[in-house]
Every structure is written in C-alpha cells, then in structure tokens.
C-alpha cells in the first residue's frame, strides 16, 4: 500500500493499531493495582482498576486485561458478573474489542 498525503492507493485504508486503543487492566486487589500503576508512565492511556462498580464506570475500553486471581464470574455490587459487565461495556468497539484473561 502506498500513501501520498491523505490518499491511500491499495485495497483499503489501513486499520488502526490495536496498541493505541484505550486499555483497562483489572487487578485482584488495590495493592496489586498500585504496584502496576507505579510501573506505567503517567501519560500512558491505560487505566488500572479493581473489580468494583465505581471503578468500572466512565470511559469505554477496547482492550481489557484481567490479571490472575480475578474471578470473572463474581457478582459486582449486584450489577451482574464481572465478565458480563466488561463484555457489555466493550460492545461499542465491535470487532476491535479484546478481552484477555491471564
């Protein structure tokens, strides 16, 4: 594919890189979350949370990484299982949504 200015000569416009999509990391507890926050740069578009409904509200994330020790079938403050909440929040991203369970 060849690009001149804003015009693409090829089959289609290239897809956006997945590494630039907003990302969410779900940790087992606040201690683990704080340790991960310290390793990230301040300007990184990655949000690190624990499985509480107050922390899961807000922005919709395309890439969600669930760390070991987090039970995706647990009920989150009566709002449903963590898995269903995360999948429902990713519907906006369609085919680009990624849910990684470590």
Secondary structure, 3 states (H helix, E strand, C coil): CEEECCEEECCCCCCCCHHHCCEEEEECCHHHHHHHHHHCCCCCCEEEEECCHHHHCCCCCCEEEECCCCCCCCECCCCCEHHHHHHHHCHHHHHHCEEEEC
